[in-house]
Amino acid sequence: MSTHTQNLILKPDNAQRLSNLCGRLNEHIHQIEIFLALKIQQRGNTFHLRGSESAIADGFHVLESLYSATQTGKLL
């Protein structure tokens, strides 16, 4: 299995929504990494995903969906 990398930029860049998405001490990101078997690095609204093509595609979908859910202001 070859490893791929891809960047995802979530917009709009909103610190409160990103904090909600990532969770305390990035616990939400770590759970996604474990579940999808991929590595996620984040700086601001840019996420660097590394893993298989399918894991990256799934990671994009999960991160975009959860970021969209943060729009309501409710905690994830």
C-alpha angles and dihedrals in degrees: 000000000000123000120235132187131209137167126230121196114198117209140239095038101230119163095204093051091046091050090051091048095049096042130211109325088357091289093150091052091049091052091051090048092053096044095047098034094235139118120242125191119184134196115171109313094339118098121191111205123194125185142072119339092251093048090051091049090049090046091053090051094048095045094046092047094048092045089052089051091056089066090086092060093237117133117254 
